[in-house]
């Protein structure tokens, strides 16, 4: 991931697009559009991080989804990015985690804008860290709070979180994920009649396979299970879940453990 810093220009890449910040505005270039955010229109800027598990199938580090949210005169704008974290190293040396967060792309962007606005942004909204995990059982299996969904199908990716329009809408997001190592796709159903609340997927950066995870609900929590598969099978899993809220061959998925 390329990072270039100059006295008057910060250039950072944020899949599936990039942003450029200069003396007066930040421009986010996404796949289909460009968003200009002038500094003088920003009322507050908040950086938050949500812990997610990348699983142990590939030996990947655990990750946070970092979000920067701008509250502006014209509305709110949010952008997401992954931060890979070595949780075992962080547990031994907690200050390493704080240092990594302080050097993240969105923390640096917020600080840069704050410098250009005379310190107006720093205290506008505190940085937050939330843990998606609710608890772990005795086997180290990750358990999550149950997810609510008030629409039949909801899509969540790096750049959007909204009701899914139709199957083609979902397929387009999945295909975008195939071409972007930093993209993810989550499809959540309002009626989890087979006790599967969501399916989510991200590319395995160590190879050409896809990590597919299922959020399986019981009375109190959601268990996360996962497996590796190819692109065609990934599409089939999302299609079946969209059509029936079900996924076949659950025995092939393994619990996500810390």
Wavefront OBJ file of the C-alpha trace (Angstrom):
o trace
v 0.000 0.000 0.000
v 1.604 3.231 -1.110
v 1.919 6.224 1.188
v 3.457 9.553 0.186
v 3.684 12.560 2.477
v 4.782 16.066 1.533
v 4.516 19.323 3.531
v 1.399 20.473 1.664
v 0.027 17.180 0.387
v -0.988 13.870 1.898
v -1.618 11.081 -0.609
v -3.027 7.880 0.801
v -4.691 4.925 -0.838
v -7.959 3.554 0.507
v -9.469 0.654 -1.384
v -11.473 0.663 -3.534
v -10.455 4.274 -4.157
v -8.002 6.802 -2.748
v -8.004 10.171 -1.084
v -5.885 13.262 -1.460
v -5.728 15.969 1.213
v -4.296 19.432 0.553
v -4.459 22.773 2.356
v -8.208 23.279 2.018
v -10.049 20.021 1.274
v -9.855 16.245 1.126
v -10.967 14.426 -2.006
v -12.058 10.790 -1.788
v -11.914 9.025 -5.151
v -14.082 5.924 -5.115
v -14.824 3.543 -7.940
v -17.867 5.356 -9.281
v -17.607 8.866 -7.868
v -15.497 11.572 -6.283
v -16.362 13.224 -2.956
v -14.955 16.647 -2.077
v -14.965 17.653 1.600
v -13.767 21.237 2.244
v -12.216 21.661 5.682
v -14.308 24.734 6.453
v -17.478 22.621 6.057
v -16.387 20.015 8.638
v -18.163 20.317 11.976
v -16.516 17.234 13.475
v -14.340 14.275 12.515
v -14.402 10.970 14.356
v -12.137 7.948 13.947
v -13.468 4.654 15.280
v -12.163 1.124 15.126
v -14.101 -2.114 15.350
v -12.301 -5.337 16.144
v -12.984 -8.214 13.776
v -11.385 -11.616 13.529
v -9.669 -12.608 10.317
v -9.704 -16.184 11.502
v -6.944 -18.745 11.738
v -7.507 -20.521 8.436
v -4.654 -18.661 6.770
v -2.611 -17.531 9.754
v -3.585 -13.935 9.049
v -3.316 -11.307 11.735
v -6.505 -10.159 13.353
v -7.854 -6.928 11.959
v -9.732 -3.801 12.834
v -12.077 -1.960 10.521
v -11.148 1.694 10.893
v -13.813 4.265 10.052
v -13.477 8.009 9.686
v -16.761 9.919 9.852
v -17.048 13.549 8.850
v -20.071 15.516 10.028
v -20.412 18.419 7.616
v -22.862 21.141 6.779
v -24.159 19.006 3.913
v -24.445 15.751 5.869
v -22.317 12.845 7.117
v -19.630 10.993 5.163
v -17.997 7.761 6.343
v -15.091 5.792 4.884
v -13.633 2.439 5.982
v -10.278 0.697 5.806
v -8.649 -2.392 7.317
v -5.856 -2.333 9.910
v -4.001 -5.636 10.329
v -3.070 -6.252 13.970
v -0.843 -8.850 15.611
v -2.950 -9.368 18.731
v -0.426 -11.704 20.367
v 2.336 -9.099 20.069
v -0.057 -6.382 21.226
v -0.994 -8.435 24.283
v 2.685 -8.637 25.257
v 3.389 -4.972 24.490
v 0.119 -2.979 24.626
v 1.785 0.289 23.601
v 2.488 -1.213 20.161
v -1.242 -1.253 19.428
v -1.611 2.408 20.426
v 1.355 3.318 18.239
v -0.119 1.501 15.257
v -3.462 3.247 15.708
v -1.734 6.625 15.993
v -0.022 6.010 12.638
v -3.090 4.694 10.814
v -4.172 6.424 7.624
v -7.304 7.967 9.101
v -5.622 9.112 12.325
v -2.995 10.846 10.236
v -5.644 12.374 8.009
v -7.601 13.687 11.004
v -4.412 15.163 12.490
v -3.475 16.738 9.172
v -6.886 18.398 8.817
v -6.693 19.510 12.435
v -3.364 21.185 11.725
v -4.821 22.983 8.716
v -7.862 24.190 10.694
v -5.931 25.520 13.675
v -6.781 22.678 16.061
v -10.532 22.835 15.536
v -10.949 19.117 14.774
v -8.988 17.498 17.628
v -11.669 17.672 20.311
v -14.689 17.660 18.003
v -15.186 13.903 18.499
v -12.996 11.452 20.440
v -11.493 8.411 18.769
v -13.284 5.207 19.748
v -12.486 1.518 19.784
v -15.304 -0.997 19.947
v -15.041 -4.746 20.180
v -17.484 -6.694 18.082
v -16.822 -9.671 20.310
v -19.120 -10.244 23.257
v -17.319 -13.199 24.849
v -15.355 -16.377 24.136
v -16.396 -19.842 25.159
v -14.125 -22.351 26.845
v -12.744 -23.540 23.508
v -11.687 -20.060 22.414
v -14.548 -19.820 19.925
v -15.582 -16.261 19.104
v -19.102 -15.290 20.170
v -20.719 -12.037 19.034
v -23.719 -9.982 19.983
v -26.775 -10.762 17.878
v -27.240 -8.521 14.852
v -30.481 -6.710 14.067
v -31.642 -6.164 10.499
v -34.875 -4.316 9.722
v -34.832 -4.906 5.951
v -35.102 -8.193 4.008
v -31.470 -8.015 2.818
v -28.755 -5.553 3.850
v -25.373 -5.024 2.154
v -22.252 -3.778 3.919
v -18.938 -3.065 2.155
v -16.058 -0.618 2.541
v -18.101 2.202 1.038
v -21.763 1.432 1.725
v -24.234 0.022 4.209
v -27.788 -0.119 2.891
v -30.653 -2.348 1.823
v -29.806 -4.599 -1.110
v -31.773 -3.711 -4.245
v -31.771 -7.169 -5.826
v -29.503 -10.128 -6.562
v -27.584 -8.215 -9.236
v -26.776 -5.523 -6.684
v -25.293 -8.155 -4.375
v -23.413 -9.902 -7.187
v -21.818 -6.618 -8.265
v -20.474 -6.056 -4.750
v -19.114 -9.615 -4.556
v -17.341 -9.244 -7.913
v -15.789 -5.970 -6.725
v -14.488 -7.796 -3.659
v -12.803 -10.407 -5.860
v -10.685 -7.668 -7.454
v -9.725 -5.872 -4.239
v -7.726 -7.409 -1.381
v -9.025 -4.757 1.049
v -12.714 -5.054 0.174
v -15.241 -7.131 2.089
v -18.916 -7.953 1.545
v -21.485 -8.766 4.224
v -25.044 -9.817 3.370
v -27.455 -9.797 6.328
v -31.040 -11.057 6.297
v -33.948 -9.715 8.302
v -35.531 -13.155 8.686
v -32.870 -15.586 9.896
v -35.272 -18.499 9.669
v -32.425 -21.004 9.439
v -30.462 -19.323 12.235
v -27.908 -17.837 9.811
v -27.981 -14.065 10.202
v -25.289 -13.106 7.706
v -22.707 -14.246 5.190
v -19.525 -12.269 4.731
v -16.470 -12.702 2.544
v -13.028 -11.246 1.940
v -10.183 -12.311 -0.337
v -7.427 -14.388 1.222
v -4.386 -12.221 0.478
v -2.083 -15.227 0.771
v -3.591 -16.946 -2.246
v -6.368 -16.959 -4.809
v -9.125 -18.168 -2.500
v -11.945 -16.441 -0.648
v -12.622 -16.551 3.107
v -16.363 -16.998 3.644
v -17.792 -16.582 7.140
v -21.281 -17.264 8.467
v -22.911 -15.648 11.489
v -24.945 -18.435 13.111
v -27.357 -17.422 15.859
v -28.412 -19.259 18.978
v -30.639 -17.929 21.742
v -28.153 -15.362 23.051
v -25.245 -14.963 20.672
v -23.907 -15.287 17.140
v -21.157 -17.803 16.428
v -18.760 -17.117 13.582
v -17.697 -20.033 11.359
v -15.629 -19.931 8.205
v -14.097 -21.806 5.304
v -11.953 -21.168 2.227
v -13.434 -21.536 -1.241
v -13.073 -20.400 -4.833
v -14.825 -17.460 -6.460
v -17.546 -19.524 -8.154
v -18.468 -21.279 -4.929
v -18.486 -17.944 -3.100
v -21.019 -16.569 -5.593
v -23.135 -19.699 -5.158
v -23.087 -19.302 -1.358
v -24.285 -15.700 -1.559
v -26.961 -16.610 -4.127
v -28.315 -19.458 -2.023
v -28.349 -17.261 1.073
v -30.127 -14.483 -0.815
v -32.770 -16.894 -2.136
v -33.378 -19.012 0.961
v -31.535 -17.522 3.992
v -29.777 -20.882 4.119
v -26.303 -22.259 3.327
v -25.589 -25.883 2.560
v -22.767 -28.076 3.909
v -22.462 -26.309 7.247
v -20.264 -29.137 8.497
v -17.480 -27.872 6.225
v -17.251 -24.571 8.137
v -14.948 -24.331 11.130
v -15.400 -22.076 14.193
v -13.410 -18.845 14.187
v -11.164 -18.949 17.231
v -8.877 -16.450 18.895
l 1 2 3 4 5 6 7 8 9 10 11 12 13 14 15 16 17 18 19 20 21 22 23 24 25 26 27 28 29 30 31 32 33 34 35 36 37 38 39 40 41 42 43 44 45 46 47 48 49 50 51 52 53 54 55 56 57 58 59 60 61 62 63 64 65 66 67 68 69 70 71 72 73 74 75 76 77 78 79 80 81 82 83 84 85 86 87 88 89 90 91 92 93 94 95 96 97 98 99 100 101 102 103 104 105 106 107 108 109 110 111 112 113 114 115 116 117 118 119 120 121 122 123 124 125 126 127 128 129 130 131 132 133 134 135 136 137 138 139 140 141 142 143 144 145 146 147 148 149 150 151 152 153 154 155 156 157 158 159 160 161 162 163 164 165 166 167 168 169 170 171 172 173 174 175 176 177 178 179 180 181 182 183 184 185 186 187 188 189 190 191 192 193 194 195 196 197 198 199 200 201 202 203 204 205 206 207 208 209 210 211 212 213 214 215 216 217 218 219 220 221 222 223 224 225 226 227 228 229 230 231 232 233 234 235 236 237 238 239 240 241 242 243 244 245 246 247 248 249 250 251 252 253 254 255 256 257 258
